[in-house]
Amino acid sequence: MLGRDIQAAFADIELMPFTRAELDVTDLARTREVVKGAKPDLVIHSAAFTDVDGSESDFDRALLVNGTGTRNVAMACEEAGCPVVYISSDYVFDGTKGSPYEEWDRTQPVNRYGYSKFVGEQCVTSMTSRYYIIRTSWLYGQHGKNFVDTIVDLLKKRDSLDVVNDQTGSPTYTVDLAAKLRELPGKGYGIYHFTNSSDCSWYDLAVEIARLKGSSVIINPVDSSKFPRPAKRPAYSVLNSSMMRLEGFSEFRHWRDALAEYLRS
């Protein structure tokens, strides 16, 4: 989902996209070979195991891809002498702070997916000297399964929906995230928080989707306890983009504006 929009955002320069079949990041020898052969100025590592609940039952796979795979990419980039961009997650935080997380706040994942992404961050910071760690959240886009598409589909089939109202974050359009990644080359290395601006609950997001689609379906706010899941979710994982502002990046647009454009497309 993100990879396709990254390709579009970097269409004005020479870009070498790799599928998993062409570059399996869990294969260290192959990762080294491909990165060395490409002679890149920058590597964007967007490969990931993103199944949050699946990470609880298959933690080894999550660690292999998000941890070891990231270590392999970081090692290859260090050997090739190029910076690496690692796409991380708001789930590295526990969600108990009650106010937006800064880039320097202490990480403390509450589920195994978040832990695997945290391990990836540790691999990047310890294996290479030039890196960008990009934490983002609640992604949706045209090229992959996501919450927005799920709600749009359910609005066509149901008279009412129950949506959780006790988890707060920032929905982020992959087109906007990819555009911000395009601004990275030449910026200072380190950790950045990239999300569309402002925040909402999943319930708020569903209500806005229904409004934009002109749907009269009733949407009910419920607690997460009504939908028990294998993985615990942080209750509040809003990310503050302090480093982005200090480094002079352009601002992200409001999540409502991004959502409206996505639904029109």
For each residue, the residues with C-beta under 8 A, 3 or more apart:
1: 4 5 139 140 141 142 143 144 145 146 174
2: 5 6 46 87 139 141 144 174 177 178
3: 6 7 17 46 143
4: 1 7 8 141 142 143 174
5: 1 2 8 9 141 142 143 174 175 177 178
6: 2 3 9 10 17 44 46 178 181
7: 3 4 10 11 15 17
8: 4 5 11 175 178
9: 5 6 175 178 179 181 182
10: 6 7 13 15 178 182
11: 7 8 15
12:
13: 10
14:
15: 7 10 11
16: 38 40
17: 3 6 7
18: 22 23 34
19: 22 23
20: 23 24 47
21: 24
22: 18 19 34
23: 18 19 20 30 31 34 47
24: 20 21 27 30 31
25: 31 45 47 65 69 70 72 73
26: 64 65 68 69 72
27: 24 30 31 72
28: 31 32 72 75
29: 32 33
30: 23 24 27 33 34
31: 23 24 25 27 28 34 35 72 73 75 76
32: 28 29 35 36 72 75 76 79
33: 29 30 36 37
34: 18 22 23 30 31 37 38 76
35: 31 32 38 40 43 73 76 77 79 80 82
36: 32 33 39 76 79 80
37: 33 34
38: 16 34 35
39: 36 80
40: 16 35 43 77 80 82
41: 82 185
42: 82 83 84 85 184 185
43: 35 40 73 76 77 82 83 84 85
44: 6 84 85 87 181
45: 25 70 73 74 84 85 86 87
46: 2 3 6 87
47: 20 23 25 65 69 73
48: 65 66 87 117
49: 54 55 61 62 64 65 66 113 116
50: 113
51: 54 55 58 62 113
52: 55 56 91 111 113 229 231 233
53: 56 57 229 230 231
54: 49 51 57 58 61 62
55: 49 51 52 58 59 61 62 111 112 113 116 231
56: 52 53 59 111 112 113 230 231
57: 53 54 230
58: 51 54 55 61 62
59: 55 56 62 63 112 116
60: 63 64
61: 49 54 55 58 64 65
62: 49 51 54 55 58 59 65 66 67 112 113 116
63: 59 60 66 67 68 116 119
64: 26 49 60 61 67 68 69
65: 25 26 47 48 49 61 62 68 69 116
66: 48 49 62 63 69 70 113 116 117 119 120
67: 62 63 64 70 71 116 119 120 123
68: 26 63 64 65 71 72 123
69: 25 26 47 64 65 66 72 73 120
70: 25 45 66 67 73 74 86 119 120 123 124
71: 67 68 74 75 120 123 127
72: 25 26 27 28 31 32 68 69 75 76
73: 25 31 35 43 45 47 69 70 76 77 84 86
74: 45 70 71 77 78 84 86 123 124 127 128 131
75: 28 31 32 71 72 78 79 127 128
76: 31 32 34 35 36 43 72 73 79 80
77: 35 40 43 73 74 80 82 83 84 128 130
78: 74 75 81 127 128 129
79: 32 35 36 75 76
80: 35 36 39 40 76 77
81: 78
82: 35 40 41 42 43 77 130
83: 42 43 77 128 130 131 132 189
84: 42 43 44 45 73 74 77 124 128 130 131 132
85: 42 43 44 45 131 132 134 181 184
86: 45 70 73 74 120 121 124 131 132 133 134
87: 2 44 45 46 48 134 136
88: 92 117 120 121 133 134 135 136
89: 92 113 114 117 135 136 137
90: 93 101 135 136 137 138 169 170 195 234 237 238 239
91: 52 109 110 111 113 114 117 233 234 237
92: 88 89 107 108 109 114 117 118 121 135
93: 90 97 101 105 107 108 109 114 234 237
94: 97 108 109 110 234
95: 110 167 233 234 235 236 237
96: 234 235 236
97: 93 94 100 101 105 236
98: 236
99: 238
100: 97 199 238 239 240
101: 90 93 97 105 193 237 238 239 240
102: 105 193 240 242
103: 135 190 191 192 193 240 242 243
104: 191
105: 93 97 101 102
106:
107: 92 93 118 121
108: 92 93 94
109: 91 92 93 94 112 113 114 115 117 118
110: 91 94 95 114 232 233 234
111: 52 55 56 91 114 115 231 232 233
112: 55 56 59 62 109 115 116 231
113: 49 50 51 52 55 56 62 66 89 91 109 116 117 231
114: 89 91 92 93 109 110 111 117 118 234
115: 109 111 112 118 119
116: 49 55 59 62 63 65 66 67 112 113 119 120
117: 48 66 88 89 91 92 109 113 114 120 121
118: 92 107 109 114 115 121 122
119: 63 66 67 70 115 116 122 123
120: 66 67 69 70 71 86 88 116 117 123 124
121: 86 88 92 107 117 118 124 125 133 191
122: 118 119 125 126
123: 67 68 70 71 74 119 120 126 127
124: 70 74 84 86 120 121 127 128 131 133
125: 121 122 131 133
126: 122 123
127: 71 74 75 78 123 124
128: 74 75 77 78 83 84 124 131
129: 78
130: 77 82 83 84 189
131: 74 83 84 85 86 124 125 128 189 190
132: 83 84 85 86 184 187 189 190 191 192
133: 86 88 121 124 125 190 191 192
134: 85 86 87 88 181 192 193 194
135: 88 89 90 92 103 191 192 193 194 239
136: 87 88 89 90 139 172 177 193 194 195 239
137: 89 90 169 170 171 172 195 237 238 239
138: 90 147 169 170 171 172 195 205
139: 1 2 136 146 172 174 177
140: 1 146 147 148 149 171 172 173 174 262
141: 1 2 4 5 144 146 173 174 175 262
142: 1 4 5 174 262 265
143: 1 3 4 5 174
144: 1 2 141
145: 1 149 150
146: 1 139 140 141 149 150
147: 138 140 150 151 171 202 205
148: 140 151 152 171 205 209 259 262 263
149: 140 145 146 152 153
150: 145 146 147 153 154
151: 147 148 154 155 161 163 205 206 209 210
152: 148 149 155 156 209 213 263
153: 149 150 156 157
154: 150 151 157 158 161 217
155: 151 152 158 161 209 210 213 215 217
156: 152 153
157: 153 154
158: 154 155 161 217
159: 217 218
160: 217 218 219 220
161: 151 154 155 158 206 217 218 219 220
162: 219 220 222 226 227
163: 151 202 203 206 219 220 221 222
164: 167 201 202 203 221 222 223 224 226 227
165: 201 202 203 204 221 222 223
166: 201 223 224 235
167: 95 164 201 202 224 233 234 235 236 237
168: 199 200 201 235 236 237 238
169: 90 137 138 195 199 200 236 237 238
170: 90 137 138 195 196 197 198 199 200 238 239 255
171: 137 138 140 147 148 195 196 200 205 255 258 259
172: 136 137 138 139 140 176 177 194 195 196 255 258
173: 140 141 176 177 196 255 258 259 261 262
174: 1 2 4 5 139 140 141 142 143 177 178
175: 5 8 9 141 178 179 258 261 262
176: 172 173 179 180 196 252 253 258
177: 2 5 136 139 172 173 174 180 181 194 195
178: 2 5 6 8 9 10 174 175 181 182
179: 9 175 176 182 183
180: 176 177 183 184 194 244 249 250 252
181: 6 9 44 85 134 177 178 184 194
182: 9 10 178 179
183: 179 180 187 249 250
184: 42 85 132 180 181 187
185: 41 42
186:
187: 132 183 184 247 248 249
188: 247
189: 83 130 131 132
190: 103 131 132 133 243
191: 103 104 121 132 133 135 243
192: 103 132 133 134 135 241 243 244 247
193: 101 102 103 134 135 136 239 240 241 242 243 244
194: 134 135 136 172 177 180 181 241 244 252
195: 90 136 137 138 169 170 171 172 177 239 241 252 255
196: 170 171 172 173 176 252 253 254 255 258
197: 170 251 252 253 254 255
198: 170 254 255 256
199: 100 168 169 170 238 255
200: 168 169 170 171 204 205 208 255
201: 164 165 166 167 168 204 205 221
202: 147 163 164 165 167 205 206
203: 163 164 165 206 207 219 221 222
204: 165 200 201 207 208
205: 138 147 148 151 171 200 201 202 208 209 255 259
206: 151 161 163 202 203 209 210 219
207: 203 204 210 211 219
208: 200 204 205 211 212 256 259
209: 148 151 152 155 205 206 212 213 215 259 263
210: 151 155 206 207 213 215 217 219
211: 207 208 214 215
212: 208 209 259 260 263
213: 152 155 209 210 263
214: 211
215: 155 209 210 211
216:
217: 154 155 158 159 160 161 210
218: 159 160 161
219: 160 161 162 163 203 206 207 210
220: 160 161 162 163
221: 163 164 165 201 203
222: 162 163 164 165 203 226 227
223: 164 165 166 226
224: 164 166 167 227 229 233
225: 228
226: 162 164 222 223
227: 162 164 222 224
228: 225
229: 52 53 224 232 233
230: 53 56 57
231: 52 53 55 56 111 112 113
232: 110 111 229
233: 52 91 95 110 111 167 224 229
234: 90 91 93 94 95 96 110 114 167 237
235: 95 96 166 167 168
236: 95 96 97 98 167 168 169
237: 90 91 93 95 101 137 167 168 169 234
238: 90 99 100 101 137 168 169 170 199
239: 90 100 101 135 136 137 170 193 195
240: 100 101 102 103 193
241: 192 193 194 195 244 245 249 252
242: 102 103 193 245 246
243: 103 190 191 192 193 246 247
244: 180 192 193 194 241 247 249
245: 241 242 248 249 251
246: 242 243
247: 187 188 192 243 244
248: 187 245
249: 180 183 187 241 244 245
250: 180 183
251: 197 245
252: 176 180 194 195 196 197 241 258
253: 176 196 197 257 258
254: 196 197 198 257 258
255: 170 171 172 173 195 196 197 198 199 200 205 258 259
256: 198 208 259 260
257: 253 254 260 261
258: 171 172 173 175 176 196 252 253 254 255 261 262
259: 148 171 173 205 208 209 212 255 256 262 263
260: 212 256 257 263 264
261: 173 175 257 258 264 265
262: 140 141 142 148 173 175 258 259 265
263: 148 152 209 212 213 259 260
264: 260 261
265: 142 261 262
